[in-house]
Amino acid sequence: ADPNNGTVPTPLTNYLDTQYFGEISIGSPAQMFNVVFDTGSANLWVPSQRCSPFSTACFTHNRYDSSQSHTHVENGTGFSIYYASGTIRGFLSEDVVVVGGLPVVQVFAEATSLSAMPFIFAKFDGVLGMGYPNVAIDGITPVFDQIMSQHILKEEVFSIYYSRDPKQSPGGELLLGGTDPNYYTGNFNYLETREMGKWEVTMKGVTVGAEMMFCAEGCTAVIDTGSSYITGPASSVSMLMKTIGAQLDETGYKVNCDTVKMLPSVTFHLGGQDYSLTHEDYIIWQSQFEGDVCIVTFRGLDVPPPTGPIWILGANFIARYYTEFDRRNNRIGFAAAV
Ligand SMILES: CC(C)(C)OC(=O)N[C@@H]1CNC[C@H](C(=O)N(Cc2cccc(Cl)c2Cl)C2CC2)C1
């Protein structure tokens, strides 16, 4: 009998409220990796033992060594991902991947080159994409699809809890097969995904304080567990930042910590429900040697049409709203996180 009745939990680590990752293993005997469970992508990649020693981002992370795994199957097809923030290149391999104790035979990429930016800042080793198959590069069947085809999950859904306090343990939870009542209160509100095969919904507007400032005619919101912040069209975000008196410097937007308490809430109108973030949700307060720094967790990002313009709701949104990703009904559910 399955002790978790058809659900599979994976505890997550919260690094500075900006990176949430959990442990998986690849190979026999198990080689351990920390991965971001990223609804904005659909491939699994980890650094390779064959990564060039000059790649800083590689040798500071765990690397997969196929020669040490007796369940490794050779593939060798080339692979590359061009992120907005950086590039990874490598080749495909196949091996047993274990997520939350569940083994699947999985085609994944061994990264032989990882751009220093941004991966030298990554506390995680790799990325496990939780997106739909049609977002998967090289048409590789994603991990969650492999798990669904085993028909062991109670429901064909997965849920994500991100804690808001880096000292809290665990720093989050990925639950395959259901939702975890320990991490939300109240009911779920559901939204149909906008188009088949992406974790995105139609947003009806963004209100700052009591004023509808953006997306009044409707726009797309991507629910992306792999992004740290909320991003919106650069012009909209810069207007929003001006409204709250934030200054842009090389690392992003900051506000004077004395003004934080008076900052307006920012509300996202999704599927007939209002999802508000207060300054508690969108300001990261860092006490540094030379005084306190208050980081605003919004970034401008212009995604070209036809995909864009879009808003990306990342970790700081998910930390406030526990999220269920429902592959059976192609919908996303939000409930108030504890
Ligand atoms: C088009 C396609 C390539 C599928 O787009 C994506 O894959 N889009 C991904 C969507 N989700 C966020 C991904 C991302 O930005 N990073 C980098 C990152 C994020 C937070 C913090 C750090 Cl340190 C880093 Cl390095 C991956 C780790 C998840 C890109």
The ligand as an SDF file (V2000), in Angstrom:
LIG
                    3D

 29 31  0  0  0  0  0  0  0  0999 V2000
   12.2180   28.9440  -23.9230 C   0  0  0  0  0  0  0  0  0  0  0  0
   12.8090   28.1970  -22.7450 C   0  0  0  0  0  0  0  0  0  0  0  0
   14.2930   27.9230  -22.9350 C   0  0  0  0  0  0  0  0  0  0  0  0
   12.0560   26.8960  -22.5000 C   0  0  0  0  0  0  0  0  0  0  0  0
   12.6450   29.0840  -21.6080 O   0  0  0  0  0  0  0  0  0  0  0  0
   12.9910   28.7100  -20.3360 C   0  0  0  0  0  0  0  0  0  0  0  0
   13.5530   27.6570  -20.0640 O   0  0  0  0  0  0  0  0  0  0  0  0
   12.6260   29.6270  -19.3820 N   0  0  0  0  0  0  0  0  0  0  0  0
   12.8220   29.3700  -17.9620 C   0  0  0  0  0  0  0  0  0  0  0  0
   11.5620   29.7850  -17.2230 C   0  0  0  0  0  0  0  0  0  0  0  0
   11.7230   29.6570  -15.7730 N   0  0  0  0  0  0  0  0  0  0  0  0
   12.8820   30.3600  -15.2390 C   0  0  0  0  0  0  0  0  0  0  0  0
   14.1580   29.9300  -15.9340 C   0  0  0  0  0  0  0  0  0  0  0  0
   15.3720   30.7130  -15.4110 C   0  0  0  0  0  0  0  0  0  0  0  0
   15.4030   31.9150  -15.5600 O   0  0  0  0  0  0  0  0  0  0  0  0
   16.3860   30.0380  -14.7820 N   0  0  0  0  0  0  0  0  0  0  0  0
   17.5850   30.7810  -14.3310 C   0  0  0  0  0  0  0  0  0  0  0  0
   17.5130   31.1890  -12.8700 C   0  0  0  0  0  0  0  0  0  0  0  0
   16.3080   31.5120  -12.2450 C   0  0  0  0  0  0  0  0  0  0  0  0
   16.3290   31.9650  -10.8960 C   0  0  0  0  0  0  0  0  0  0  0  0
   17.5210   32.0930  -10.1990 C   0  0  0  0  0  0  0  0  0  0  0  0
   18.7110   31.7470  -10.8370 C   0  0  0  0  0  0  0  0  0  0  0  0
   20.2100   31.8980   -9.9960 Cl  0  0  0  0  0  0  0  0  0  0  0  0
   18.7240   31.2920  -12.1690 C   0  0  0  0  0  0  0  0  0  0  0  0
   20.2110   30.8500  -12.9140 Cl  0  0  0  0  0  0  0  0  0  0  0  0
   16.3890   28.5820  -14.5820 C   0  0  0  0  0  0  0  0  0  0  0  0
   16.7870   28.1130  -13.2580 C   0  0  0  0  0  0  0  0  0  0  0  0
   15.3340   28.0310  -13.6630 C   0  0  0  0  0  0  0  0  0  0  0  0
   14.0320   30.1280  -17.4460 C   0  0  0  0  0  0  0  0  0  0  0  0
  1  2  1  0
  2  3  1  0
  2  4  1  0
  2  5  1  0
  5  6  1  0
  6  7  2  0
  6  8  1  0
  8  9  1  0
  9 10  1  0
  9 29  1  0
 10 11  1  0
 11 12  1  0
 12 13  1  0
 13 14  1  0
 13 29  1  0
 14 15  2  0
 14 16  1  0
 16 17  1  0
 16 26  1  0
 17 18  1  0
 18 19  1  0
 18 24  2  0
 19 20  2  0
 20 21  1  0
 21 22  2  0
 22 23  1  0
 22 24  1  0
 24 25  1  0
 26 27  1  0
 26 28  1  0
 27 28  1  0
M  END
$$$$
